[in-house]
């Protein structure tokens, strides 16, 4: 099994949820990791972003392309229909 490596930093929970849904729908293996830490009440999220998505390296470009479309306001789900 391929190892998962950080593919992209996520800006907020909405972006993370939408990306997770799209990657799952396309059967792209991935893991979402939030930087939220209750001990620091979200301090790291304010500095570093919401969190990151990890995936096998062969999927990194596809993950970044989908994330770019999300950030531009393009609906990547339309491509799946």
C-alpha positions as CSV (number, residue, x, y, z in Angstrom):
1,X,0.0,0.0,0.0
2,X,1.3,3.5,-0.9
3,X,2.0,5.9,1.9
4,X,0.0,9.0,2.3
5,X,1.7,12.3,2.1
6,X,0.4,15.9,2.6
7,X,-1.1,17.0,-0.7
8,X,-2.6,20.4,0.2
9,X,-3.4,22.8,3.0
10,X,-7.1,23.4,3.5
11,X,-8.4,26.9,4.4
12,X,-11.7,26.1,6.2
13,X,-14.2,23.3,7.2
14,X,-16.4,23.9,4.1
15,X,-13.5,23.4,1.7
16,X,-12.5,20.3,3.6
17,X,-16.0,18.8,3.6
18,X,-16.5,19.5,-0.1
19,X,-13.1,18.1,-1.1
20,X,-13.6,15.0,1.1
21,X,-17.0,14.4,-0.6
22,X,-15.5,14.8,-4.1
23,X,-12.5,12.6,-3.5
24,X,-14.7,9.9,-1.9
25,X,-17.0,10.1,-4.9
26,X,-14.0,9.6,-7.3
27,X,-12.6,6.7,-5.2
28,X,-9.4,8.7,-4.5
29,X,-7.8,7.5,-1.3
30,X,-7.2,10.3,1.1
31,X,-7.1,11.4,4.7
32,X,-8.3,14.8,6.1
33,X,-6.5,16.2,9.1
34,X,-7.8,19.2,11.1
35,X,-5.3,21.4,12.9
36,X,-7.8,22.1,15.6
37,X,-6.6,21.4,19.1
38,X,-8.9,21.9,22.0
39,X,-6.0,22.7,24.3
40,X,-5.2,25.8,22.2
41,X,-8.8,26.6,21.2
42,X,-8.1,26.6,17.4
43,X,-4.9,28.8,17.6
44,X,-3.1,26.6,15.0
45,X,-6.0,26.8,12.6
46,X,-5.8,30.6,12.7
47,X,-2.1,30.5,11.9
48,X,-1.8,27.4,9.6
49,X,-5.2,26.9,8.0
50,X,-8.0,24.5,8.8
51,X,-5.9,21.4,8.2
52,X,-4.6,19.4,5.3
53,X,-5.4,16.5,3.0
54,X,-3.0,13.6,2.5
55,X,-3.1,11.1,-0.3
56,X,-0.7,8.8,-2.2
57,X,1.7,10.9,-4.3
58,X,0.2,9.7,-7.6
59,X,-3.0,11.5,-6.7
60,X,-1.5,14.8,-5.5
61,X,-2.0,16.6,-8.8
62,X,-5.6,15.5,-9.1
63,X,-6.3,16.6,-5.5
64,X,-4.7,20.0,-6.1
65,X,-6.7,20.5,-9.3
66,X,-10.0,19.7,-7.6
67,X,-9.1,22.0,-4.7
68,X,-8.2,24.8,-7.2
69,X,-11.6,24.4,-8.8
70,X,-13.3,24.6,-5.5
71,X,-11.4,27.8,-4.7
72,X,-12.3,29.4,-8.0
73,X,-16.0,28.7,-7.4
74,X,-16.2,26.0,-10.1
75,X,-18.4,23.0,-9.1
76,X,-16.2,19.9,-9.5
77,X,-19.2,17.7,-8.9
78,X,-20.6,18.7,-12.4
79,X,-17.7,16.7,-13.9
80,X,-19.0,13.6,-12.2
81,X,-22.5,13.7,-13.7
